[in-house]
Amino acid sequence: MNALPAGHTARPPRPDDAELILGLVHAYTTAVIGFADYTLDDMRDELTRPGFDLERDAWLVLDAAGAPVGYATANGKSGSDEVDVDVVSADPVIADWLFTRVLDRARELGRAGGHEKVVVDQGVYRDDTALRERVAALGFEAATTFHRMRIDHVGEVPPPAPVPGLVLRQGLDEEVRRTAHEVRNASFAGHFGFVPKTYQEWHEQLDRKSTFDWSGLWLAELDGRPAGFMECTDQFADENRGYVGHLGVLPAARGRGVAKHLLGQAFHLDAAAGRVGTVLHVDSNNPTPALGLYESVGMRPVLVIDVWRGRFA
């Protein structure tokens, strides 16, 4: 029987639960990877992001003393058949209870989008043996691996060398933003887990993110045409590092130094702001040779996160 332990209760989380849930997440990640891998800004943004229904898409489990012992979310992707889930609990009974809920909700989200089956992804730290065994028992299989890459900055970092015909524009006006959005959807087509967003969805998501402002959006134009884009945020400000949330280059512009130039711009700006480094995540099975690119500019992997995928009717 799938039931919570005696004395435990569950309810939808509220925005003012951010610090409470963060304590649970910090304890969990510290036990698994040795450090607290989340911030209060991250948690607040998660609980208030557009389209996220706290009453139906999230669960908070409390023990008899009212302390958080489990948290889970189910996140649909623009009516597609893909749903991202995240289950956090050190207690296997509670984790199983939460997985039952998120998978049921994933099926509902899939049906709402007109899909008979749903594709569900759960990120798992490579060192999280217990969660890896749990998702495998539920029918998930390892699908891809993301590496957290980092480069450290010591002193000044010069701006990137000019590339003939390449111009960067900041996302301070709507024209640049709309073009960057188009480049984003085109450059990430075919990437694992990517589902295109409408301009309105994408804009609202970024606009409401507490760690982002539009000066962190960059559009690269090559020979007068859109070529690539980059979104930089303060997601790793707690480590005094910049973060490249997304970077993409259109197929026709690849191999001409656009991505390296955008990265060089991020490194230069982060160092100029006193940041001690820059971080990004990359799919090791990316259809473009992105992992090699990042290594070639001095970035190195510092954390491994596997994505496990299940298909459920």
C-alpha positions as CSV (number, residue, x, y, z in Angstrom):
1,M,0.0,0.0,0.0
2,N,1.4,3.4,-1.0
3,A,0.9,5.4,2.1
4,L,2.9,7.9,4.1
5,P,4.5,6.8,7.5
6,A,2.3,7.4,10.5
7,G,2.1,11.0,11.7
8,H,3.3,12.4,8.3
9,T,1.2,14.8,6.3
10,A,1.4,16.2,2.8
11,R,0.1,19.4,1.3
12,P,0.9,21.7,-1.7
13,P,3.8,24.0,-1.0
14,R,3.3,27.8,-0.8
15,P,5.7,30.5,-1.9
16,D,6.4,31.3,1.7
17,D,7.7,27.7,2.1
18,A,10.8,28.5,0.1
19,E,13.3,28.6,3.1
20,L,11.7,25.5,4.6
21,I,12.0,23.5,1.4
22,L,15.5,24.9,0.8
23,G,16.6,23.4,4.1
24,L,15.5,20.0,3.0
25,V,17.2,20.3,-0.4
26,H,20.4,21.5,1.2
27,A,20.5,18.6,3.6
28,Y,19.8,16.2,0.7
29,T,22.4,17.5,-1.7
30,T,25.0,17.9,1.0
31,A,24.5,14.2,1.9
32,V,24.8,13.1,-1.7
33,I,27.4,15.4,-3.3
34,G,29.0,17.1,-0.3
35,F,27.7,20.6,-0.7
36,A,24.4,22.6,-0.8
37,D,23.5,22.8,-4.5
38,Y,20.6,25.3,-4.6
39,T,19.9,28.8,-3.5
40,L,17.0,30.6,-2.0
41,D,16.5,32.6,-5.2
42,D,16.3,29.3,-7.1
43,M,13.7,28.0,-4.7
44,R,11.6,31.2,-4.8
45,D,11.7,31.3,-8.6
46,E,10.7,27.6,-8.7
47,L,7.6,28.2,-6.5
48,T,6.4,31.2,-8.5
49,R,7.3,30.4,-12.1
50,P,4.7,31.0,-14.8
51,G,2.4,28.1,-15.5
52,F,3.4,26.1,-12.4
53,D,0.3,25.1,-10.4
54,L,1.3,24.6,-6.8
55,E,-2.0,22.9,-6.0
56,R,-1.5,20.2,-8.7
57,D,2.2,20.2,-9.7
58,A,4.0,20.1,-6.3
59,W,3.9,18.2,-3.0
60,L,5.5,18.9,0.4
61,V,5.7,16.1,3.0
62,L,6.0,17.0,6.7
63,D,6.8,14.7,9.6
64,A,4.8,14.7,12.9
65,A,6.9,17.7,14.2
66,G,6.2,19.7,11.0
67,A,9.7,19.4,9.6
68,P,10.0,18.9,5.8
69,V,11.0,15.3,4.8
70,G,9.9,15.2,1.2
71,Y,9.3,17.5,-1.8
72,A,8.4,16.8,-5.4
73,T,7.4,18.6,-8.6
74,A,6.0,17.8,-12.0
75,N,6.7,20.2,-14.8
76,G,5.0,20.0,-18.2
77,K,6.5,21.4,-21.3
78,S,4.2,23.5,-23.4
79,G,1.6,20.8,-24.1
80,S,4.2,18.3,-25.3
81,D,4.4,14.6,-24.3
82,E,7.5,15.4,-22.1
83,V,7.4,16.1,-18.4
84,D,10.3,16.9,-16.0
85,V,9.9,15.5,-12.5
86,D,12.0,16.0,-9.4
87,V,11.7,14.0,-6.2
88,V,13.7,14.9,-3.0
89,S,13.6,12.7,0.0
90,A,16.1,10.6,1.9
91,D,13.3,8.3,3.1
92,P,12.5,5.5,0.6
93,V,8.9,5.2,1.7
94,I,8.3,8.9,1.2
95,A,10.2,8.9,-2.1
96,D,8.0,6.1,-3.4
97,W,4.8,8.0,-2.3
98,L,6.0,11.1,-4.1
99,F,6.9,9.2,-7.3
100,T,3.4,7.8,-7.4
101,R,2.0,11.3,-7.3
102,V,4.4,12.9,-9.8
103,L,3.9,10.1,-12.3
104,D,0.2,10.3,-12.0
105,R,0.4,14.0,-12.6
106,A,2.7,13.5,-15.5
107,R,0.1,11.2,-17.1
108,E,-2.6,13.9,-16.6
109,L,-0.3,16.6,-18.2
110,G,0.3,14.3,-21.1
111,R,-3.4,13.6,-21.6
112,A,-4.2,17.3,-21.4
113,G,-1.9,17.8,-24.3
114,G,-3.6,15.0,-26.3
115,H,-0.9,12.3,-25.7
116,E,-1.7,8.7,-24.8
117,K,1.8,8.2,-23.4
118,V,4.1,10.5,-21.6
119,V,7.9,10.8,-21.5
120,V,9.2,11.5,-18.0
121,D,12.7,12.8,-17.1
122,Q,14.3,12.8,-13.6
123,G,17.8,14.2,-13.0
124,V,20.0,12.1,-10.8
125,Y,23.4,13.1,-9.4
126,R,25.9,10.4,-10.5
127,D,26.7,9.8,-6.8
128,D,23.1,9.4,-5.8
129,T,23.0,5.6,-5.7
130,A,19.7,5.3,-3.8
131,L,17.8,7.5,-6.3
132,R,19.4,5.8,-9.3
133,E,18.2,2.4,-8.0
134,R,14.7,3.8,-7.3
135,V,14.1,5.2,-10.7
136,A,15.5,2.1,-12.4
137,A,13.0,0.0,-10.4
138,L,10.2,2.2,-11.7
139,G,11.2,1.5,-15.3
140,F,13.4,4.6,-16.0
141,E,16.6,4.1,-18.0
142,A,19.7,6.3,-18.2
143,A,19.1,8.6,-21.2
144,T,21.9,11.2,-21.2
145,T,24.5,12.9,-19.0
146,F,24.9,16.6,-18.2
147,H,28.3,17.9,-17.0
148,R,28.6,21.0,-14.9
149,M,31.5,22.8,-16.4
150,R,33.5,25.6,-14.8
151,I,36.4,27.9,-15.5
152,D,38.1,29.9,-12.8
153,H,39.2,33.5,-13.4
154,V,42.3,35.0,-11.8
155,G,42.6,38.7,-12.4
156,E,41.4,40.4,-15.6
157,V,40.2,38.4,-18.6
158,P,40.5,40.3,-21.8
159,P,37.5,40.7,-24.2
160,P,37.4,38.1,-27.0
161,A,39.4,38.7,-30.1
162,P,37.3,40.2,-32.9
163,V,35.8,37.7,-35.4
164,P,35.4,39.2,-38.9
165,G,31.7,40.0,-39.5
166,L,30.6,39.2,-36.0
167,V,28.7,41.7,-33.9
168,L,27.1,41.2,-30.5
169,R,23.9,42.9,-29.4
170,Q,22.4,43.0,-25.9
171,G,18.8,42.1,-25.3
172,L,17.7,45.5,-24.2
173,D,15.0,46.0,-26.8
174,E,12.2,43.8,-28.2
175,E,13.6,43.4,-31.6
176,V,16.8,41.8,-30.3
177,R,14.8,39.6,-27.9
178,R,12.5,38.3,-30.6
179,T,15.4,37.4,-32.8
180,A,17.2,35.7,-30.0
181,H,14.1,33.7,-29.2
182,E,14.0,32.5,-32.8
183,V,17.6,31.6,-32.8
184,R,17.1,29.7,-29.5
185,N,14.3,27.6,-30.9
186,A,16.2,26.8,-34.1
187,S,19.6,26.2,-32.6
188,F,18.3,23.8,-29.9
189,A,16.0,21.8,-32.3
190,G,16.8,18.1,-31.8
191,H,18.5,18.5,-28.5
192,F,17.6,16.1,-25.7
193,G,14.6,17.3,-23.7
194,F,14.2,20.6,-25.7
195,V,10.6,21.7,-26.4
196,P,10.3,25.1,-28.1
197,K,8.5,27.8,-26.3
198,T,6.4,30.7,-27.7
199,Y,7.9,34.1,-27.5
200,Q,5.5,35.0,-24.7
201,E,6.2,31.9,-22.7
202,W,10.0,32.4,-23.0
203,H,9.9,36.1,-22.3
204,E,7.7,35.8,-19.2
205,Q,9.8,33.0,-17.8
206,L,13.0,35.0,-18.1
207,D,11.4,38.3,-17.1
208,R,10.2,36.8,-13.8
209,K,13.4,35.1,-13.0
210,S,15.0,36.9,-10.0
211,T,18.6,36.0,-11.2
212,F,18.2,37.4,-14.7
213,D,18.0,40.8,-16.4
214,W,17.9,41.5,-20.1
215,S,21.4,42.9,-20.2
216,G,22.4,39.2,-19.8
217,L,20.9,38.2,-23.2
218,W,23.2,38.4,-26.1
219,L,22.5,38.0,-29.8
220,A,25.3,37.3,-32.2
221,E,25.0,38.4,-35.8
222,L,27.4,37.2,-38.4
223,D,27.7,39.1,-41.7
224,G,24.5,40.9,-40.8
225,R,22.4,37.8,-40.1
226,P,21.4,36.1,-36.8
227,A,23.9,33.5,-35.9
228,G,23.8,32.7,-32.1
229,F,22.6,33.7,-28.7
230,M,23.6,33.5,-25.0
231,E,21.6,33.8,-21.8
232,C,23.7,34.7,-18.7
233,T,22.2,34.8,-15.2
234,D,23.3,35.2,-11.6
235,Q,22.2,31.7,-10.7
236,F,25.6,30.9,-9.2
237,A,26.1,34.3,-7.5
238,D,26.3,32.4,-4.2
239,E,29.6,31.0,-5.4
240,N,30.6,34.4,-6.9
241,R,30.5,32.8,-10.4
242,G,28.6,33.8,-13.5
243,Y,26.3,31.3,-15.2
244,V,25.7,30.7,-18.9
245,G,22.2,29.3,-18.8
246,H,21.9,28.8,-22.6
247,L,24.2,29.2,-25.6
248,G,23.2,28.2,-29.1
249,V,24.5,28.7,-32.6
250,L,22.5,28.2,-35.8
251,P,23.7,25.3,-38.0
252,A,24.7,27.5,-40.8
253,A,27.0,29.6,-38.5
254,R,28.7,26.7,-36.7
255,G,32.5,26.3,-37.0
256,R,33.1,30.1,-37.4
257,G,34.0,31.0,-33.9
258,V,30.6,32.3,-32.8
259,A,30.3,30.1,-29.7
260,K,33.9,30.8,-28.6
261,H,33.3,34.5,-29.0
262,L,30.1,34.4,-26.9
263,L,31.9,32.4,-24.2
264,G,34.8,34.8,-24.2
265,Q,32.4,37.7,-23.7
266,A,30.9,35.9,-20.7
267,F,34.3,35.2,-19.2
268,H,35.4,38.8,-19.7
269,L,32.3,40.3,-18.2
270,D,32.3,37.9,-15.2
271,A,35.9,38.7,-14.4
272,A,35.3,42.4,-14.8
273,A,32.5,42.1,-12.3
274,G,34.8,40.5,-9.8
275,R,33.4,37.0,-10.3
276,V,35.9,34.2,-9.6
277,G,34.6,32.0,-12.4
278,T,31.9,31.0,-14.9
279,V,29.7,27.9,-14.9
280,L,27.5,26.2,-17.5
281,H,25.9,22.8,-18.1
282,V,26.3,20.7,-21.2
283,D,24.7,17.5,-22.5
284,S,27.5,15.1,-23.2
285,N,25.4,13.6,-26.0
286,N,24.7,17.0,-27.5
287,P,24.4,16.7,-31.4
288,T,27.0,19.4,-31.6
289,P,30.5,18.9,-30.2
290,A,29.8,21.3,-27.3
291,L,31.6,19.4,-24.6
292,G,34.9,19.5,-26.6
293,L,34.3,23.2,-27.3
294,Y,34.0,24.1,-23.6
295,E,37.0,22.0,-22.7
296,S,39.0,23.8,-25.5
297,V,38.4,27.2,-23.8
298,G,39.6,26.0,-20.4
299,M,36.4,24.8,-18.8
300,R,36.4,21.5,-16.9
301,P,33.7,19.2,-15.5
302,V,33.0,19.5,-11.8
303,L,29.8,17.6,-11.4
304,V,27.9,14.9,-13.3
305,I,24.1,14.7,-13.5
306,D,22.5,11.8,-15.3
307,V,19.0,12.2,-16.7
308,W,16.9,9.0,-16.4
309,R,13.9,8.7,-18.7
310,G,10.7,6.7,-18.5
311,R,7.8,6.2,-20.8
312,F,4.4,5.7,-19.2
313,A,0.9,5.1,-20.4
